[in-house]
């Protein structure tokens, strides 16, 4: 048999080095494998086994000795290092795994593990001897250290005893693991028997049994003799028992007599106890009846007391104070009495809620007194709501009529006056809390009040806007700007420089004064008339109440359902329509007036309007946004009419007659575009770009139509006008992307017209020469250069004739080209550049002709390209 690792001194020393401060009693190599709980509750094997070393160690601490179970593993370098440590006193069970038929796999169960749901690891020995040695070592160390001895499960005790007898030799001592005064653990056969067989008999008892069995001769050699012997002994035992019974008969009789006397006494006692039990039962019944009566009386007393308290509370709820009743039914709504009215409203609302089921017990809801009192309170509520509503309707009308009748509130001749509604709002705030209470009492009563308020205030706002707009137009003095910008019949454009900035300033002043006013009035109306909207913002987009007053200062706040606000935008927008309906006409009048004076001012007014639209984000400013949108649409329509009229003026230039030179609408458009760029503000760039696109498109289409009236001079007309378009819009095209696009389009059209016109001039003077070159090119596509001279019309003689007729007086022909070019052009500044292009194009064509001659007629001599270039340069 291979030597056990438990006897490996080198292994034990390696363990002591890995475990500093402890003495290793036993060290043995094992294989560790993970366990998993099966369906039957037993452990099963999983994962691959890992090599480990189990070491039993001790540590002396004072007079106590502590024992540990250490698990060591091998590091990457092959050295042992501590992995886990368990205290031996917590070892409660050593269980052999039944799934391993060899019996070498066991599990150590500790009672201090935190998670009992995780299966403990399993340890596998090399053989049964190593397992038994480790188990016996654990048991003896537990006994010597006076800790609990673990329970051994799955190991037969008899098997362990037999193994211990067979291994009677003393197991080599492990030196130095116990303190001084304690004997070292030497494992002998007696120790093994004490440890393993403690649950059977002791060694002394076993020795006595062996001696007794040794002295008794059983004589079981023959079965029949042994059976007869047992029968005789049984009969002897029975006879001895009967004899003993007969000898004890007098004693038995005395015992029986004593039992009869005791029975008589017990019967008498039982009779007396029965009598007492009947009497006690009667007394108990009497006591129970008395207690029942007392309980009923006590319960009745408690119920009567609770009933009186509930009735007192109900009576208090049903009571209507005289001062509140008089205030609600016939009190005054003057400002001095508003505090009493508000207190009465709060009490009435609370009393009505107190008689509803959530506040009132359901058992009281159907009482006649409760129903009558509820009906009385509702009648009182209806009376108060009617009186308050009638008062507020009349109050709104009277306050607005007073302001309308006073001319000092409005703009007058020579004096623009900004509307001031501070006094009106101050008067309305007095009744803001009253409106809140009216809403809590009857939501439907607010609808006629809102209509009355909107109707009255609408008259005031329209009057203020009308007077302000009239005075604004009257006080703005400015010369009228031209409206026929692109009309070819317009003779005087000196008014183009007229300054009309006062128009934009007047329109901006109109919006600056009235848009914040309308937004504030809308927000105040939403708060004052108890609309529930998420947020209210001023004209500048910041969240605030009108005139920078918060809700507490206004006295306007949700007094009963805070935190449960719901949007009421549909009703609010409908009311705002009634409040501001018709005021847009006064804004329209200012826009129409400005358009009539200077249509281009629509551009700046569009930008101003767009800036105000972007600032209106509050829900209460919804109708103001609609007003601004309508203003923007009206401005766009008016400017669109101006653009359409400008396009119509351009189209009237097409009169089916020959026109020469630069058309008048080309330079006028440059002036118009410069003026339009000066008026751009904010978001009006798109509006202007759309106008540019429409006008320039019509300009180019009309130019093409006019050029078709006389095809002979069409290219001259096109190139002059496209050049004028580029020259007049050069600066603007560098900063305006839309005009840059049309600038490039005009440049391409100019180049195409120049090319066509120059080719016409060249072919007019040298038509025979270049037609001869074209015939040669056509023949070269179907035959070799050597064959061309033998074709009809392109022989060498024909070449000499063409060269003589075209090139004999070439200087005169070139001079004729220049004169024709000069004669047809009306723009003198274009002539030099156009003549240079003409000379370059002619030289290119002549160079191509020379290359064909050299290729096809190598022996013929014609003027060289350099000579022709020098001639052109000298002219």
Protein Blocks (a to p, Z undefined) as FASTA:
>chain_A
ZZdfklmmklmmmmmmmmghiacfbdcddddddddddfkopacdedjdddddddddddde
hjbccdddddddddfkopacdfbdcdfklpmbdcddfklmnopaccdddfkbfblmbccd
ddddfblklmmmmmmmmmmmmmmnopacdddehiafklmmmmmmmmmpccdddehkaceh
iacddddfklmmmmmmmmmccfklmmmmmmmmmmpcgklmbmklmmmmmmmmmmmmmmmm
mmmmmmmmmmmmmmmmmmmmmmmmmmmmmmmmmmmmmmmmmmmmmmmmmmmmmmmmmmmm
mmmmmmmmmmmmmmmmmpccfklmmmmmmpcfbfklmmmmmmmmmmmmmmmmmmpmklpc
fklmmpmklmmmmmmmmmmmmmmmmmmmmmmmmmmmmmmmmmmmpmklpccehiacdddf
klmmmmmmmmmmmmmmmmmmommlmmmmmmmmmmmmmmmmmmmmmmmmmmmmmmpccddd
dfblmlckbmbfklmmpccklmmmmmmmmmmmmmmmmmmmmmmmmmmnopacfbdcdfko
pacdehhiafklnopacfklghiaccfkkmmmmmmmmmmgojlmmmmmmmmmmmmmmmml
mmmmmmmmmmmmmmmmbfklmmmmmmmmmmmmmmmmmmmmmmmmmmmmmmmmmgopaceh
jdfklmmmmmmmmmmmmmpghjlmmmmmmmmmmmmmmmmmmmmmmmmmpmmlmmmmmmmm
mmmmmmmmmmmmmmmmklmmmmmmmmmmmmmmmmmmmmmmmmmmmmmmmmmmmmmmmmmm
mmcfklmmmpghiafklmmmmmmmmmmmmmlmmmmmmmmmmmmpmblklmmmmmmmmmmm
mmmmmmmmmmmmmmmmmmbccddfklmmmmmmmZZ
